[in-house]
Amino acid sequence: MKSPFRILTFALAVAGLFAGSTSSLNAQAVPARQVIDSVPAVRIDSVLDLSTIVERALAASPSVRQAEAGLSNARSGERVATGAYLPTLSATSSALRSDVVSPATIPGASSGNSYSAGLASSVELFTGGRRSADRARSRADLQAAEAIDIAQRYQMTLVAERAFYEVLRGGDLVTVADARVARAQRGLRYAQDRVRAGTATKSDELRARLELTTGQQQSIAARDTLQTGAYALGRLVGADGPIGVKRPASLDPRALALSDSDIIHLAVGSAPAVQASEAAARAADAATRSAKSQYLPDIRLGGGYNWATQSAILGAVRPGWQLALATSFPLFNGFQREDAVSRSLAAADVSRVTALDATRQVRTEASRLISALRFAERNIALAADAVTAAQEDLRVQTERYRAGIATALDRQSSELAVTQAELGLVAARYNYQVTRATLEALVGRTL
């Protein structure tokens, strides 16, 4: 049995605890507007729309420039391969003064001076198929470079769109977090009113204040996400600071320009990745033919004409013309021909397998992205319904709580459901836009 002294001591301690809690709550009470204003602001230097972001990202991208350089080199290589069919032309000139002269007397010759100029030309008549193989390889390389350039531009477009929607998602997260803070502030006021009226306990006020603190923390995290995305977007478009985005007119799903089967057929037939791999396989086959041409002789025709002074200098150029037909055929070159053929055959085999795998990969990825896009469309509709239902549930629970029918826990559960539903809608919209952009990058055209 407890003594009266102990019971009195315990009662005083409990009273002191509640008094301390009340003073602490009153000391921590913060006006609604001040809670929002205490969150750090997000720095944005300028706001751009999606088309401007894509344009500037393409202009500032090193990978796009590298693809363009590769395309320029491929065009130059094709010119070189075509020029192999044309004769070469060279001009020469010389001036010589020497005291070493011919003992024979050349009428009109100056004993120590020699001046000459000449033109020379040569053309390959037969190369064993090397020129045609090199030309086919250069054309395939050019086609591969064109496909890589298109693929790189669409990949960069995808990166820019991802960054755009990431900043847009960050802004939506800030909106959701601020709405949560505003709801928590109203809930705190309702709880304080009921505590003053004696119809609720201090626990209700503590729960409401905890929800307000959690919402404010979410708001700070959302602003950090937005600021990080803005700086990343600024670097992507070549700016020195954070860049914001202009919200599109609508984020609702849009119908694709083609049917699902047509998109898959388009991806398999003309996707940049498929075109590049198939062109690389053709270039490897042409390189094999070029290597095998070393087993046949080369035939070259050359000729020229020299203009020169009559000189008595030994070895001086003599005036006149010349014509030569030459052939060369290496009988043995240390197995270099065999090594070149073996390497080219291995490379061609790898290229053919790679092209087939690229086709399968594109078909699989296109099918997956189309399915993901359909799921994302349905998810957006469900998320929007969830937001509507959660908001209505919160309205009902708020009225029940203010009337003393529902508990604070019921209302806070409804508040959390609204926040989760709004976050789900933001995620669904972001997932849809990114999935659609990924499908367009894969196919290599706007859908």
C-alpha positions as CSV (number, residue, x, y, z in Angstrom):
1,M,0.0,0.0,0.0
2,K,1.4,3.4,-1.1
3,S,1.8,6.1,1.5
4,P,-0.1,9.4,1.2
5,F,3.2,11.2,0.8
6,R,4.2,9.2,-2.2
7,I,0.8,9.7,-3.8
8,L,1.0,13.4,-3.3
9,T,4.6,13.5,-4.7
10,F,3.5,11.6,-7.8
11,A,0.5,13.9,-8.4
12,L,2.7,17.0,-8.2
13,A,5.2,15.5,-10.6
14,V,2.5,14.8,-13.2
15,A,1.1,18.3,-12.8
16,G,4.5,19.8,-13.3
17,L,5.0,17.6,-16.4
18,F,1.8,18.8,-18.0
19,A,2.6,22.4,-17.1
20,G,6.0,22.1,-18.7
21,S,4.5,20.5,-21.8
22,T,2.0,23.3,-22.1
23,S,4.6,26.1,-21.7
24,S,6.8,24.2,-24.2
25,L,4.0,24.0,-26.7
26,N,3.2,27.7,-26.3
27,A,6.8,28.6,-26.7
28,Q,7.1,26.5,-29.9
29,A,3.9,27.8,-31.5
30,V,4.9,29.3,-34.9
31,P,2.6,31.3,-37.2
32,A,1.6,29.6,-40.4
33,R,3.2,32.0,-42.8
34,Q,6.4,32.0,-40.8
35,V,6.8,28.2,-41.1
36,I,6.7,28.4,-44.9
37,D,9.0,31.4,-45.0
38,S,11.6,29.7,-42.8
39,V,12.3,27.1,-45.5
40,P,15.3,28.1,-47.7
41,A,14.4,29.6,-51.1
42,V,15.4,27.9,-54.3
43,R,17.7,29.8,-56.6
44,I,16.7,29.9,-60.3
45,D,18.6,32.2,-62.8
46,S,16.3,31.8,-65.8
47,V,13.3,29.7,-67.0
48,L,13.4,27.8,-70.3
49,D,10.8,25.7,-72.1
50,L,11.4,22.2,-73.3
51,S,12.3,23.0,-76.9
52,T,14.9,25.6,-75.9
53,I,16.4,23.2,-73.4
54,V,16.8,20.5,-76.0
55,E,18.3,22.9,-78.6
56,R,20.8,24.3,-76.1
57,A,21.7,20.9,-74.8
58,L,22.5,19.6,-78.3
59,A,24.6,22.7,-79.0
60,A,26.6,22.3,-75.7
61,S,27.0,18.5,-75.7
62,P,30.5,17.1,-76.3
63,S,29.1,13.7,-77.3
64,V,27.1,15.3,-80.1
65,R,30.1,17.2,-81.3
66,Q,32.1,14.0,-81.3
67,A,29.4,12.2,-83.3
68,E,29.5,15.1,-85.8
69,A,33.3,14.9,-86.0
70,G,33.0,11.2,-86.7
71,L,30.5,11.9,-89.5
72,S,32.8,14.5,-91.0
73,N,35.7,12.0,-90.9
74,A,33.5,9.3,-92.5
75,R,32.6,11.7,-95.4
76,S,36.3,12.4,-95.9
77,G,37.1,8.7,-95.9
78,E,34.5,8.1,-98.7
79,R,36.1,10.9,-100.8
80,V,39.5,9.2,-100.4
81,A,38.0,5.8,-101.4
82,T,36.5,7.4,-104.5
83,G,39.7,9.2,-105.3
84,A,41.5,5.9,-105.6
85,Y,39.9,5.4,-109.0
86,L,41.3,8.7,-110.3
87,P,44.9,9.2,-111.5
88,T,47.4,11.0,-109.3
89,L,49.1,14.1,-110.6
90,S,52.2,15.7,-109.2
91,A,54.5,18.6,-110.3
92,T,58.2,18.8,-109.7
93,S,60.9,21.4,-110.2
94,S,64.6,21.6,-109.4
95,A,67.6,23.9,-109.7
96,L,71.1,22.5,-109.5
97,R,74.6,24.0,-109.7
98,S,77.6,21.6,-109.6
99,D,81.2,21.3,-110.8
100,V,80.7,17.6,-111.6
101,V,80.0,17.6,-115.3
102,S,79.9,15.1,-118.1
103,P,83.1,14.7,-120.1
104,A,81.1,14.6,-123.2
105,T,80.3,17.9,-124.8
106,I,76.6,18.8,-125.0
107,P,76.0,21.6,-127.5
108,G,74.4,24.6,-125.9
109,A,74.8,23.2,-122.3
110,S,76.0,25.3,-119.4
111,S,78.7,23.4,-117.6
112,G,77.5,23.9,-114.0
113,N,73.8,24.8,-114.0
114,S,70.6,22.7,-114.4
115,Y,67.0,23.8,-114.2
116,S,64.0,21.5,-114.7
117,A,60.3,21.1,-114.2
118,G,58.0,18.2,-114.8
119,L,54.5,16.7,-114.5
120,A,53.9,13.0,-113.5
121,S,50.8,11.0,-113.3
122,S,49.9,7.4,-112.5
123,V,46.7,5.3,-112.1
124,E,46.1,1.9,-110.8
125,L,44.6,-0.3,-113.5
126,F,44.0,-3.4,-111.4
127,T,44.1,-3.9,-107.6
128,G,42.4,-7.3,-107.2
129,G,39.2,-5.7,-106.0
130,R,40.8,-3.7,-103.2
131,R,39.5,-0.3,-104.4
132,S,35.9,-1.5,-104.7
133,A,36.1,-3.2,-101.3
134,D,37.5,0.0,-99.8
135,R,34.8,2.1,-101.3
136,A,32.1,-0.2,-100.1
137,R,33.7,-0.1,-96.6
138,S,33.9,3.7,-96.6
139,R,30.2,3.9,-97.6
140,A,29.2,1.5,-94.9
141,D,31.3,3.6,-92.4
142,L,29.5,6.7,-93.6
143,Q,26.1,5.1,-93.0
144,A,27.2,3.9,-89.6
145,A,28.4,7.4,-88.7
146,E,25.1,8.9,-89.9
147,A,23.2,6.5,-87.7
148,I,25.5,7.1,-84.8
149,D,25.0,10.9,-85.2
150,I,21.2,10.5,-85.2
151,A,21.4,8.1,-82.2
152,Q,23.6,10.5,-80.3
153,R,21.3,13.4,-80.9
154,Y,18.3,11.5,-79.7
155,Q,20.2,10.2,-76.7
156,M,21.1,13.8,-75.9
157,T,17.5,14.8,-76.4
158,L,16.5,12.1,-73.9
159,V,19.0,13.3,-71.4
160,A,17.7,16.9,-71.8
161,E,14.1,15.8,-71.4
162,R,15.0,13.7,-68.4
163,A,16.6,16.8,-66.8
164,F,13.6,18.9,-67.8
165,Y,11.1,16.6,-66.2
166,E,13.4,16.1,-63.2
167,V,13.2,19.9,-62.5
168,L,9.5,19.8,-63.2
169,R,9.1,16.9,-60.8
170,G,11.1,18.8,-58.1
171,G,8.7,21.7,-58.5
172,D,5.7,19.4,-58.1
173,L,7.3,17.9,-55.0
174,V,7.7,21.3,-53.5
175,T,4.0,22.0,-54.2
176,V,3.0,18.7,-52.6
177,A,5.2,19.4,-49.5
178,D,3.9,23.0,-49.1
179,A,0.4,21.7,-49.3
180,R,1.2,19.2,-46.6
181,V,2.6,22.0,-44.4
182,A,-0.5,24.0,-45.0
183,R,-2.7,21.1,-44.0
184,A,-0.6,20.4,-40.9
185,Q,-0.9,24.0,-39.9
186,R,-4.7,23.8,-40.1
187,G,-4.6,20.6,-38.2
188,L,-2.5,22.2,-35.5
189,R,-4.9,25.1,-35.1
190,Y,-7.8,22.6,-34.9
191,A,-6.0,20.6,-32.2
192,Q,-5.1,23.7,-30.2
193,D,-8.7,24.9,-30.4
194,R,-10.0,21.6,-29.1
195,V,-7.4,21.5,-26.3
196,R,-8.4,24.9,-25.2
197,A,-12.1,23.8,-25.3
198,G,-11.2,20.7,-23.3
199,T,-12.4,18.2,-25.9
200,A,-8.9,16.9,-26.8
201,T,-5.7,16.0,-25.0
202,K,-2.2,17.4,-25.3
203,S,-1.4,14.3,-27.3
204,D,-3.5,15.6,-30.2
205,E,-1.6,18.8,-30.2
206,L,1.7,17.0,-30.0
207,R,0.8,14.8,-33.0
208,A,-0.3,17.8,-35.0
209,R,3.0,19.5,-34.3
210,L,4.9,16.4,-35.3
211,E,3.0,16.3,-38.6
212,L,3.9,20.0,-39.1
213,T,7.6,19.3,-38.5
214,T,7.6,16.3,-40.8
215,G,5.9,18.3,-43.5
216,Q,8.5,21.1,-43.2
217,Q,11.3,18.6,-43.4
218,Q,9.7,17.2,-46.6
219,S,9.5,20.7,-48.0
220,I,13.2,21.2,-47.4
221,A,14.0,17.9,-49.0
222,A,11.8,18.8,-52.0
223,R,13.6,22.1,-52.4
224,D,16.9,20.4,-52.3
225,T,15.8,18.0,-55.1
226,L,14.6,21.0,-57.1
227,Q,17.8,23.0,-56.6
228,T,20.0,20.0,-57.5
229,G,18.0,19.4,-60.7
230,A,18.2,23.0,-61.6
231,Y,22.0,23.1,-61.3
232,A,22.3,19.9,-63.3
233,L,20.0,21.3,-66.0
234,G,22.1,24.5,-66.1
235,R,25.3,22.5,-66.8
236,L,23.5,20.5,-69.5
237,V,22.4,23.6,-71.4
238,G,25.7,25.4,-71.1
239,A,24.7,27.8,-68.4
240,D,26.7,28.8,-65.3
241,G,23.8,28.7,-62.9
242,P,20.6,26.9,-62.1
243,I,17.9,26.8,-64.7
244,G,14.2,26.4,-64.1
245,V,11.6,25.0,-66.5
246,K,8.5,26.4,-68.0
247,R,5.6,24.0,-67.3
248,P,4.0,22.5,-70.5
249,A,0.4,23.2,-71.2
250,S,-0.5,19.6,-70.2
251,L,1.2,16.6,-68.8
252,D,-1.6,14.2,-69.7
253,P,-0.9,11.1,-71.8
254,R,-1.0,11.7,-75.6
255,A,-1.8,9.2,-78.3
256,L,1.1,7.8,-80.2
257,A,1.4,8.6,-83.9
258,L,1.7,4.9,-84.8
259,S,0.2,1.7,-83.6
260,D,2.2,-0.6,-81.3
261,S,3.0,-3.1,-84.0
262,D,4.1,-0.3,-86.4
263,I,6.4,1.1,-83.7
264,I,8.0,-2.2,-83.2
265,H,8.4,-2.7,-87.0
266,L,9.9,0.8,-87.3
267,A,12.3,0.2,-84.4
268,V,13.6,-3.1,-85.9
269,G,13.9,-1.7,-89.4
270,S,15.3,1.8,-88.9
271,A,16.3,2.4,-85.3
272,P,19.7,4.2,-85.2
273,A,21.3,1.4,-83.1
274,V,20.2,-1.2,-85.7
275,Q,21.3,0.8,-88.7
276,A,24.7,1.5,-87.1
277,S,25.3,-2.2,-86.2
278,E,24.3,-3.4,-89.7
279,A,26.5,-0.8,-91.4
280,A,29.4,-1.9,-89.2
281,A,28.8,-5.5,-90.3
282,R,28.9,-4.4,-94.0
283,A,32.0,-2.5,-93.4
284,A,33.7,-5.5,-91.8
285,D,32.7,-7.7,-94.8
286,A,34.2,-5.1,-97.1
287,A,37.4,-5.0,-95.1
288,T,37.6,-8.8,-95.5
289,R,37.4,-8.5,-99.3
290,S,40.0,-5.8,-99.2
291,A,42.4,-8.0,-97.2
292,K,41.9,-10.9,-99.6
293,S,42.9,-8.7,-102.5
294,Q,46.5,-9.0,-101.4
295,Y,46.6,-12.4,-103.0
296,L,46.3,-10.7,-106.5
297,P,48.9,-8.5,-108.2
298,D,48.6,-4.7,-108.6
299,I,49.0,-3.2,-112.1
300,R,49.8,0.5,-112.3
301,L,50.3,2.8,-115.4
302,G,52.4,5.9,-115.0
303,G,53.9,8.6,-117.2
304,G,55.1,12.2,-117.3
305,Y,57.0,14.9,-119.1
306,N,60.0,16.9,-118.0
307,W,61.1,20.4,-119.2
308,A,64.8,20.9,-118.5
309,T,67.9,22.8,-119.7
310,Q,70.6,21.0,-121.6
311,S,73.1,20.5,-118.9
312,A,76.5,18.7,-118.7
313,I,76.0,17.9,-115.0
314,L,76.0,14.2,-114.3
315,G,72.6,12.9,-113.2
316,A,70.8,16.1,-114.3
317,V,67.1,15.7,-115.4
318,R,66.8,15.4,-119.2
319,P,63.9,16.8,-121.2
320,G,61.3,14.5,-122.7
321,W,58.4,12.2,-121.8
322,Q,58.2,8.7,-120.3
323,L,55.5,6.1,-120.0
324,A,55.7,3.0,-117.7
325,L,53.5,0.0,-117.0
326,A,54.4,-1.7,-113.7
327,T,53.1,-4.6,-111.7
328,S,53.8,-5.9,-108.2
329,F,52.9,-9.1,-106.4
330,P,54.3,-10.1,-103.0
331,L,55.2,-13.7,-103.1
332,F,55.8,-13.9,-99.4
333,N,55.6,-11.1,-96.8
334,G,56.0,-13.0,-93.6
335,F,52.4,-14.2,-93.3
336,Q,51.1,-10.6,-93.2
337,R,48.4,-11.3,-95.8
338,E,47.2,-14.3,-93.9
339,D,47.1,-12.4,-90.6
340,A,45.2,-9.5,-92.2
341,V,42.6,-11.9,-93.7
342,S,42.3,-13.8,-90.4
343,R,41.7,-10.7,-88.4
344,S,39.2,-9.3,-90.8
345,L,37.2,-12.6,-90.9
346,A,37.1,-12.6,-87.1
347,A,36.0,-8.9,-87.0
348,A,33.3,-9.6,-89.6
349,D,31.9,-12.5,-87.6
350,V,31.7,-10.5,-84.5
351,S,30.0,-7.6,-86.4
352,R,27.4,-9.9,-87.8
353,V,26.6,-11.4,-84.4
354,T,26.5,-7.9,-82.9
355,A,24.1,-6.7,-85.6
356,L,21.7,-9.6,-84.9
357,D,21.9,-9.0,-81.2
358,A,21.2,-5.3,-81.7
359,T,18.1,-6.1,-83.7
360,R,16.8,-8.5,-81.0
361,Q,17.6,-5.9,-78.3
362,V,15.8,-3.1,-80.1
363,R,12.7,-5.3,-80.6
364,T,12.7,-6.4,-77.0
365,E,13.2,-2.8,-75.7
366,A,10.6,-1.3,-78.0
367,S,8.0,-3.9,-76.8
368,R,9.0,-3.3,-73.2
369,L,8.7,0.5,-73.5
370,I,5.4,0.3,-75.2
371,S,4.0,-1.9,-72.4
372,A,5.6,0.4,-69.8
373,L,3.9,3.4,-71.5
374,R,0.5,1.7,-71.4
375,F,1.0,0.9,-67.7
376,A,2.1,4.5,-67.0
377,E,-1.0,5.8,-68.7
378,R,-3.2,3.6,-66.6
379,N,-1.2,4.5,-63.5
380,I,-1.8,8.2,-64.1
381,A,-5.5,7.7,-64.2
382,L,-5.5,5.6,-61.0
383,A,-3.2,8.1,-59.2
384,A,-5.6,11.0,-60.1
385,D,-8.5,9.0,-58.8
386,A,-6.5,8.3,-55.6
387,V,-5.9,12.0,-55.1
388,T,-9.5,12.8,-55.5
389,A,-10.6,10.1,-53.1
390,A,-7.9,11.0,-50.5
391,Q,-8.8,14.7,-50.6
392,E,-12.5,13.9,-50.1
393,D,-11.6,11.5,-47.2
394,L,-9.5,14.2,-45.6
395,R,-12.4,16.7,-45.9
396,V,-14.8,14.3,-44.2
397,Q,-12.3,13.4,-41.4
398,T,-11.5,17.0,-40.8
399,E,-15.2,17.8,-40.3
400,R,-15.6,14.7,-38.1
401,Y,-12.6,15.8,-36.0
402,R,-13.8,19.3,-35.5
403,A,-17.2,17.9,-34.5
404,G,-15.4,15.6,-32.0
405,I,-16.5,12.4,-33.7
406,A,-13.1,11.3,-35.2
407,T,-9.8,11.2,-33.5
408,A,-6.6,13.2,-34.3
409,L,-5.1,9.9,-35.5
410,D,-7.9,9.5,-38.0
411,R,-7.4,12.9,-39.5
412,Q,-3.6,12.6,-39.6
413,S,-3.9,9.2,-41.4
414,S,-6.1,11.0,-44.0
415,E,-3.5,13.8,-44.3
416,L,-0.8,11.2,-44.9
417,A,-2.9,9.4,-47.5
418,V,-3.4,12.7,-49.4
419,T,0.3,13.4,-49.4
420,Q,1.1,9.8,-50.6
421,A,-1.5,10.1,-53.3
422,E,-0.2,13.4,-54.6
423,L,3.4,12.0,-54.6
424,G,2.1,9.0,-56.5
425,L,0.5,11.2,-59.1
426,V,3.8,13.2,-59.5
427,A,5.8,10.0,-59.9
428,A,3.3,8.6,-62.4
429,R,3.4,11.7,-64.6
430,Y,7.2,11.8,-64.5
431,N,7.5,8.1,-65.3
432,Y,5.2,8.5,-68.3
433,Q,7.1,11.4,-69.8
434,V,10.5,9.7,-69.4
435,T,9.2,6.4,-70.8
436,R,7.8,8.1,-73.9
437,A,11.1,10.1,-74.4
438,T,13.1,6.8,-74.1
439,L,10.9,5.1,-76.7
440,E,11.4,8.1,-79.1
441,A,15.2,7.9,-78.5
442,L,15.2,4.2,-79.3
443,V,13.2,4.6,-82.5
444,G,15.0,7.7,-83.6
445,R,11.9,9.8,-84.3
446,T,9.2,11.8,-82.5
447,L,6.1,9.8,-81.8
